[in-house]
Amino acid sequence: MASKTVEHVLFPGIDVRVERVSDSSGSLVEEAVSTARPGRCPDCRKQARRVHSSYQRTLTERPLGSRQVMVRLRVHRYFCDRRSCSRRTFVQQVGGLTERHRRSSVGLTDWLRAIAVELGGRPAARLCHRLRLAAGRTRLLRLLKASAVPDRAPQVLGVDEFAFRKGCTYCTVLVDVEAGRVVDVLPDRTSETFAAWLAGHPGAEIICRDRATAYTKAVKEAAPDALEVADRWHLLQNLSAAVEKTCHQHRNCLRKHTEEEVAKTVMDVPEPQPMLLPPAELPRTQIIERTRHRYEDVHRLLEKGWTISAIARRLNLDRKTVRRFRDTDLDQMLASARDRRPNGVLEPLKAYLNARFTEAQGQASGIRLFLEIRERGYQGSRQVVRKHLAALRAGTAEPVRADIPSPRKITSWIMRPRDTLAESQEERLLQIRLACPDITRACDLARAFADLVRHQRGYLLPQWIRQAEQDAPKPMSGFAGFLRRDLDAVTAGLTLPWSSGAVEGHVNRVKTLKRAMYGRASFELLRTRILTQP
């Protein structure tokens, strides 16, 4: 193979001639001369013919090993001979090496821009210092330039919101669903901003969205001919919320049915004589005491005229939590706090202990009861049994709760395909269906709708809505009413192959970028990184 020249090694494909390479104070200095043809005027694009003068430019090049590299390049200044052009002279630019008003080579600028895209300002500056690249955070951020937004919107446009500052500021991301890339980022999620963008960027024929009403209003105003497609994942999420709310509302049905079954099968003993015990009261647990004190704090501030937001800031709570304490009775809040307590190792055998304690008129031996429940599978300590018996004598023992699954767990069994459920889960779900007709109806409707979504049978949607509105529980009929109000978009979502999957992927990418920037980025910097980073 023929030996390569110095120019081919240091400046491959660039029109320069290296005259000298020297070592100065630990840095390599490369003296070169441009051999490129005369350039064109930047304004009128006329080819130059006359040389005005020449001068030397100093460029910083990418390091070679552990050494910094400086390029002293001699270039020409040319006359512009076109009389109508306002520019008289201009400097020759060497393609692949120089740019106007830059003191670094094109290759080094590309390196710094790539580092800035991945790391941002200060982290990128620290990495450049380790790599012996002279670049501060301000210079790195200036290299970030957002890609130009096309004049026309993509044919299939996806739109969704993301939290720039959660609970305070939200932005909108627009995605080309076919190409899978971000088109633009809007500073808010209002219908006016999105409508203005659609008016300035026509061409969208299909718009994939979730159930946000602001985007629907903007589409009807600025792009009335576009076909809206409701996202299937969001539809299933809304359905799951309706099913879970139904299970919450009918939890007493499940508890009553389970208690009746337990009363039949727990033990086969004669009816004990009634025993007078102290009146039962809620146990002084940490979660119950916290709930009681938080309820008192919220209502005390409400009586003083404080707003929901002010109370949330004062007590370091979410506004939804403050609103729930305002609108819910104390007894209901305490009952909910009691139900949230996790089951202990003694929980399955508490019914047996309570029955034996009542049978012995409160004189049962703790050791004897401990040995009895050990034979029935108890694996805890004797101290737990002793504390429970003491609570029974004092009247502070927590009532035996029925062993029923949580509403969220029941919802997961209903929403999952039947062939993915274990045999025990199928049996538990069957018992739940027998206990509550409303949950049974919600289960049947949810599985029918999930079948429509998975097999994209949008033509059956009106029939499903009519059935849900007739005899379904209130949360399910409310979900059906939402589908009727947005019937065209939902039908398109259950018929066409388009969805917001690509949009959700980019929303997750935005969250990753925000974490990498420690939440300190401005909107313009975040938008630049979103549009620049592939």
C-alpha positions, 0 to 999 in steps of 0.5 A: 500500500502506498504511503500516505502524506501528512495532509492525508493523515492530519486533514483527510479530504480537506484542501490544505497543504501542511508546511510545518509541524512543531512541538511548542510547550507540550502542544502540537502546532500545525502550519498549513496553507489553503489550496482550495479554489476561490470561494463564492461571495456569501451574499451574491454567490458570485465566484471570486477571481481576484485576491485581496490579501491573505492572513493567518487564522489560528484554530483549535483542533481535536487533541492528538493523544494527550496533546492539544493541537493548534492549526495556523492556517493561511487563507485568502481574502477575495474581492467581490466583483459584482457591483450590485453586491454590498459586500466588497471582500470576503474570506475564503472558508475551507470546507470541513475545517473552518467556519465563519467567526469560529476559532475551532475546527469543524471536527472539534465543534462537532465533538463539543456539540455532541457532548453538549447534547448528551450532558448539557452545560456543567457536566459537559464542561467537566467532561471537556476538562478531563478530555483536555478540551477548552470549553466552558458551559456557556460556550457548550450551550451556545452550540445547541441549536434546535432543529428547524421545524418543518413548515407542514405538519406530518400526515400522522401527528401525535400529541401529548403533555408532559410535566415540565414542573409537576403540578405547576407547569405542563408542556406539549410534545408533538411527534411524527408517528410514522417517522417516530421523531419529535416535530416540536415542543410547545411551552404549555398545554392550552388549546390556544397554543396548539390551535395556533401551531396547527394553523401555522403548520397545516397538513395533519390528516390524522391526530393521535391523542389521549382524552385531553379536552384542550387538544380536542378543542384545538383540533376542531378549531384549527384542523376540522378535517383531521381525523382524531384517534383516541389512544387505546392504552388510555381507553383501557386505563380509563376502563380500569379506573372505572372497574376499580371504583366499582370494586371500591363502592361494593367492598362491603358486599365482598366483606359480608359474603366472606364473613358469612363463609368464614362463620360457616367453616371456621370452627365447629363448636357450640354457641358460647354464652354471651360475655360482657366485654368493654366497648370496642374502640379503635386501636391507638395505632400510628396511622389512625393517630396520624389521620386523626391529627391531620383531620383536626389540622386541616379543619382548624385551618379551614375555619380560619379561612385558609385556602386549599393551596395554602393548607397544602403548603403549610402541612406539606400535603398534596391539594387532593389530600387536603380536599379529601380531608375536607370533604370526608367524615372523620369516621370514614377516614379512620375506617379507611386508615384501619383497613390500610393496616397490613395483615399480620401472621396472626390475622388468619387465626384471629377469628379462632382466638376470639371464639375460644376467648369468648367460650372461656369467658375471658379466662382462657390460658394464653399458653394453651391458645398459643399451642392450639393455633400452632397446631393450626399453622401459626408460626409467630411468637407467643408475645403476639398472642399475649398482646392480642388477648390483652387487647380483647380483655381491654376492649381495644382489639381490632375487629377481625377483618374479612380476608378479601383482596384489594380493589386494585388486585380484583381489577388486575384479575378482571383486566388481564386475559383469562388464560394468564390467570392462575387457577387460584386467581380464577377461583377467587374471582369466581367467589367475588362474582358470586358475592356481588352482582354489580362487580359481575356486571362490571367484569363482563362489560370490562372484558367485552370492551377489552376484547373490542380493543385487542381485536380492533372491533370498533363497529361493535362499540355503539352496541357496547355503549348501549348495554353499559348505559342500561344496567351497569354500575355508575362508574361504568355507565359514566365511562360509557357516557364519555365514550359516546361524547367522543364516539368518532375518535374512540371508534377510529382508535378501535379501528385504525392501526394508529396509536399514541405509543410513539408519543408515550415513548418520547414522553419517557425520553423527555423525563430521562432528559429532565433527570439528567439536567437535574430539573434546572433547565429552562424550557428553551434548553430542554426543547433544544435537547429534545429536538437535537438528541436522536 
